[in-house]
Amino acid sequence: MMFSRGVRTRAHALRPHGRLLLQSALSVLALIAPLSAVLYWLTIPTNSWQPVAVADLVVVALCLVGTIAFYRTVIWVDTEGISERGFLGRVTEFAADEIGSVVLLDLYQSGAMDTHPQLFLTGTDGRLLIRMRGQYYSRGAMETVVEMLDAPVVRVPEPMTLRDLNRVRPELLYWFERRLTHHTG
């Protein structure tokens, strides 16, 4: 176990897929570039382009903050426990004896036939400690967590929908996912 600027880090550092940052950057560029071009085209002749430049600088600053937050997002794991620094910078740590079970399953994407792996780390009291989503972390990263932590592993053999998971294990879902699936017919 190492210490990095007051944060205890563990042997294996698991990071989100790098392609997510590229996809996000391309999406922002695809939205902002044409809009800015049109606004500059309309405002430069009247010499009122300064608010457009300020808005572009704000967007660039927000993208920079998002990029830094992305690169700081990490899950550290070893045989002694697991630590997570989330996208917003919050650090949570759990010792191995606090972990009750690891649940691995494939969850259907809403409105699609594709599935993504999901790993749920629950405490000895059953509450959700850490969730790793297949959209952000690889299956190999999830298997590293399983290998490092000596906790009972529940592997759900069949893919589930969000609605099925809400019915069977709602405590594994975020509050907004429970709410959305609770009211659907």
Sequence and secondary structure as in RCSB ss.txt:
>XXXX:A:sequence
MMFSRGVRTRAHALRPHGRLLLQSALSVLALIAPLSAVLYWLTIPTNSWQPVAVADLVVVALCLVGTIAFYRTVI
WVDTEGISERGFLGRVTEFAADEIGSVVLLDLYQSGAMDTHPQLFLTGTDGRLLIRMRGQYYSRGAMETVVEMLD
APVVRVPEPMTLRDLNRVRPELLYWFERRLTHHTG
>XXXX:A:secstr
 EEETTEEE SEEE   THHHHHHHHHHHHHHHHHHHHHHHHHTTTT  HHHHHHHHHHHHHHHHHHHHHHH EE
EEETTEEEEE TT  EEEEEGGGEEEEEEEEEE TTSS EEEEEEEEETTS EEEEEETTTS HHHHHHHHHHS 
S EEE SS B HHHHHHH GGGS HHHHHHHHS  
